[in-house]
């Protein structure tokens, strides 16, 4: 039955088999855990899941979802992906309802949950926590966000959204706007898109600029990047505008947050002379950084982008579990 999964699609079954064999029992902690070839295979598999998302491929599998931080889209899209594939879900969406509230360590939680499940999805506020979990767990671990570090499954759905709307991943002009200091989604996406010769424009206030280590990453690859405090005069050059919210939860000083929370607001009137292929992405949730008058513009793609997360996570789950 499992082999019939993609048998109706030309060469997809061959690619799926190769991809599943290479990735079986591996964890996804950083976007760099995938080679470029593996990324493409995941994107191709995502395309097939979009055509037919209901497949009983995870019957008999138990997936643990451990969310130590609040989440709506990531958690629900993982759960939707698992349910559409016929799997079972255990876990928590609030760590206060778990033994963590009693003082249990992350080490012991992961050790215990590994024995209950076939794969663990974890979101945690501490950078490096997902890597730590992957070294302890006896099953594959998927990083659903670790502090301000990375969010690789978001990156994969972002890549899928970009390829779907642009027809390519190569030689694109990417605008990243907002919180580039703490934004784990922009960190992961920048690292991924650097493989396809992207040009990056970083638009952020001084307090939220892209960290130096990521700029050094691009310099070492010989890629171009530009930093701006505003983007209204250059918006017509963008292929992708990736908006992010200023994350209140990352600020220890509420006064500092108030200073920058509304520094960039994208409005429909700003899109008048932008490229016809340009699309607006956002990892969501938004606060004020995209005005609601943008929602009806055909260049707004953030809600479709969120839906793409279900298909992308289906592809990732099956690949890491070695399901063909």
Secondary structure as the mmCIF struct_conf table of DSSP 4:
data_model
#
loop_
_struct_conf.conf_type_id
_struct_conf.id
_struct_conf.beg_label_comp_id
_struct_conf.beg_label_asym_id
_struct_conf.beg_label_seq_id
_struct_conf.end_label_comp_id
_struct_conf.end_label_asym_id
_struct_conf.end_label_seq_id
HELX_RH_3T_P HELX_RH_3T_P1 UNK A 2 UNK A 6
TURN_TY1_P TURN_TY1_P1 UNK A 7 UNK A 8
BEND BEND1 UNK A 9 UNK A 9
TURN_TY1_P TURN_TY1_P2 UNK A 10 UNK A 11
HELX_RH_AL_P HELX_RH_AL_P1 UNK A 12 UNK A 23
TURN_TY1_P TURN_TY1_P3 UNK A 24 UNK A 25
STRN STRN1 UNK A 28 UNK A 28
BEND BEND2 UNK A 30 UNK A 30
HELX_RH_3T_P HELX_RH_3T_P2 UNK A 31 UNK A 33
BEND BEND3 UNK A 34 UNK A 34
HELX_RH_AL_P HELX_RH_AL_P2 UNK A 36 UNK A 51
BEND BEND4 UNK A 58 UNK A 58
TURN_TY1_P TURN_TY1_P4 UNK A 59 UNK A 60
STRN STRN2 UNK A 62 UNK A 67
BEND BEND5 UNK A 68 UNK A 69
BEND BEND6 UNK A 72 UNK A 72
HELX_RH_AL_P HELX_RH_AL_P3 UNK A 73 UNK A 84
TURN_TY1_P TURN_TY1_P5 UNK A 85 UNK A 86
STRN STRN3 UNK A 88 UNK A 92
BEND BEND7 UNK A 93 UNK A 93
HELX_RH_3T_P HELX_RH_3T_P3 UNK A 95 UNK A 97
BEND BEND8 UNK A 98 UNK A 98
HELX_RH_3T_P HELX_RH_3T_P4 UNK A 99 UNK A 102
TURN_TY1_P TURN_TY1_P6 UNK A 103 UNK A 103
HELX_RH_AL_P HELX_RH_AL_P4 UNK A 106 UNK A 114
TURN_TY1_P TURN_TY1_P7 UNK A 115 UNK A 116
BEND BEND9 UNK A 118 UNK A 118
STRN STRN4 UNK A 119 UNK A 124
BEND BEND10 UNK A 125 UNK A 126
TURN_TY1_P TURN_TY1_P8 UNK A 127 UNK A 128
HELX_RH_AL_P HELX_RH_AL_P5 UNK A 129 UNK A 136
BEND BEND11 UNK A 138 UNK A 139
STRN STRN5 UNK A 140 UNK A 146
TURN_TY1_P TURN_TY1_P9 UNK A 147 UNK A 148
BEND BEND12 UNK A 149 UNK A 149
HELX_RH_AL_P HELX_RH_AL_P6 UNK A 152 UNK A 166
BEND BEND13 UNK A 167 UNK A 167
TURN_TY1_P TURN_TY1_P10 UNK A 170 UNK A 171
STRN STRN6 UNK A 173 UNK A 177
BEND BEND14 UNK A 178 UNK A 178
BEND BEND15 UNK A 181 UNK A 182
HELX_RH_AL_P HELX_RH_AL_P7 UNK A 184 UNK A 193
HELX_RH_3T_P HELX_RH_3T_P5 UNK A 194 UNK A 196
TURN_TY1_P TURN_TY1_P11 UNK A 197 UNK A 197
STRN STRN7 UNK A 199 UNK A 203
HELX_RH_3T_P HELX_RH_3T_P6 UNK A 206 UNK A 208
HELX_LH_PP_P HELX_LH_PP_P1 UNK A 209 UNK A 211
HELX_RH_AL_P HELX_RH_AL_P8 UNK A 212 UNK A 221
TURN_TY1_P TURN_TY1_P12 UNK A 222 UNK A 222
STRN STRN8 UNK A 225 UNK A 228
BEND BEND16 UNK A 229 UNK A 229
TURN_TY1_P TURN_TY1_P13 UNK A 232 UNK A 234
HELX_RH_3T_P HELX_RH_3T_P7 UNK A 235 UNK A 237
BEND BEND17 UNK A 239 UNK A 239
STRN STRN9 UNK A 240 UNK A 243
HELX_RH_3T_P HELX_RH_3T_P8 UNK A 248 UNK A 250
BEND BEND18 UNK A 252 UNK A 252
HELX_RH_AL_P HELX_RH_AL_P9 UNK A 254 UNK A 260
TURN_TY1_P TURN_TY1_P14 UNK A 261 UNK A 262
BEND BEND19 UNK A 263 UNK A 263
STRN STRN10 UNK A 266 UNK A 266
HELX_RH_3T_P HELX_RH_3T_P9 UNK A 268 UNK A 271
TURN_TY1_P TURN_TY1_P15 UNK A 272 UNK A 273
BEND BEND20 UNK A 274 UNK A 274
TURN_TY1_P TURN_TY1_P16 UNK A 276 UNK A 277
STRN STRN11 UNK A 279 UNK A 282
BEND BEND21 UNK A 284 UNK A 284
BEND BEND22 UNK A 287 UNK A 289
STRN STRN12 UNK A 290 UNK A 290
HELX_RH_3T_P HELX_RH_3T_P10 UNK A 292 UNK A 294
TURN_TY1_P TURN_TY1_P17 UNK A 295 UNK A 296
BEND BEND23 UNK A 297 UNK A 297
TURN_TY1_P TURN_TY1_P18 UNK A 298 UNK A 299
STRN STRN13 UNK A 300 UNK A 300
HELX_RH_AL_P HELX_RH_AL_P10 UNK A 302 UNK A 320
TURN_TY1_P TURN_TY1_P19 UNK A 321 UNK A 322
#
